[in-house]
Amino acid sequence: MAKTQKVKISLQASLKEYEFEIEDKKKFTAEIEALIKEQGIYWFTDEDGQVGINTLNINSIEFSEEEVKREAGLV
């Protein structure tokens, strides 16, 4: 199973944040950097549908590793 990372993108002058998972941090970072240079839109799909982010409005990008949650109890 591929290890995923959670990504949180926040936008300038907005309280809106987008959270989703990626599999390859280097590939994602390269794609975002290229889109910023091209003044492009980053497209992804989440549970609410397809979302486009104007990369020029990105304020920050946070990465955190997806953790396997273990719960105590009887199975």
N, C-alpha and C positions, 0 to 999 in steps of 0.2 A: 504494500500500500504506500502510495506516494505521500510524503509529509507535506501538509499544506500550511500556509501561513495566512493569518487574518490580516487584512489591509483596511485601514480607515483613512479616507480622504476627506479633508475639511476644505471648505471653500472660503475665499476672501469675502468679507463683509456679509457673511451669512452664517446662520446657526446650523445649516444643513450639513450633515455628514453622511458619507456613504461607506458601508461596511460590506466586504465580501471576502472570499478566499481565493488565493492563487496557489499554483503549484511550483512556479519557477520565479523566484525573486529577481534574478538577473534579467530574465526575458521581460518581465513586467516593467522593471525600472528602465530598461533600454527603450521599450515601446513608449512609455510616458515621456521620457526625455526627447525622443524624436517628435512626438506629437506637440510638445511645447514649442520646439523650434519651428515646426510647420504651422503653428497656431491652430492645431486640429482638435478634434473631439475624441475622447476615449469612450468607447461603447462597451457595456457589459450587461449581462442579464442576471437579475435576482428574482426573488419570489414574487415581486410586484410587477415584473415585466422588464422590458429593455430600457436602459438608462444611458444617456449621453452626458458626459462631463466636459465642459469647455476647459481645456487644460491650462489656459491662461489665467483662469480663476482659482487654481489650486493654491491653497494656503499652506497645507502640510499633508504629508503622507506618513502614516505610522504603520509599522509592521509588528506583529506579535505571532509567535508560533502557536499553532493549534495544539492544545493539550488534550491528552486522553483523560477523560474524567472517570474516576473510579468511585463507585458508591459502596458504602458498607452495607452489609445485610446478608441474608440468606438467599440463595438462588434456588 
